Amino acid sequence: MTRQAIHSDQAPAAIGPYSQAIKIGNTVYLSGQIPLDPATGEVIDGDFAAMVRRVFDNLAAVAAAASGSLDDIVKLNVFLTDLGHFATVNEIMAGYFTEPYPARAAIEVSALPRGVPVEMDGILVVNDGS
């Protein structure tokens, strides 16, 4: 199978030697997204909840570029610098996803790129005829 790089101008450009996502067949591997503004490449202003929403919006943009949506995500990884924010992530996630929800891991880490408090990546499966 051929690997296809997925790119969306509606999500931040990669800040290193990686693709926003890679599609193989109907499976799409989403790179980690942090709360960067796609237009500026800078970390957004705002509280933790605003940052989580930006991350979900970034993931949604890349999923759309792969002919999918957040509802096609089968596995989501959430990286937090403080697991005390876990309830906030759950509350916001419920507004972005519908049941059945994806499988998920929430992992506390010591640091994330650009000093942000949250990063997410995932795997989605799309049905686009390929």
Secondary structure, DSSP 8 states (H G I E B T S, - for coil): --EEEE--TTS---SSSS-SEEEETTEEEEEEE-SB-TTT-SB--S-HHHHHHHHHHHHHHHHHHTT--GGGEEEEEEEES-GGGHHHHHHHHHHH--SS--EEEEEE-S--GGG-SEEEEEEEE--S--
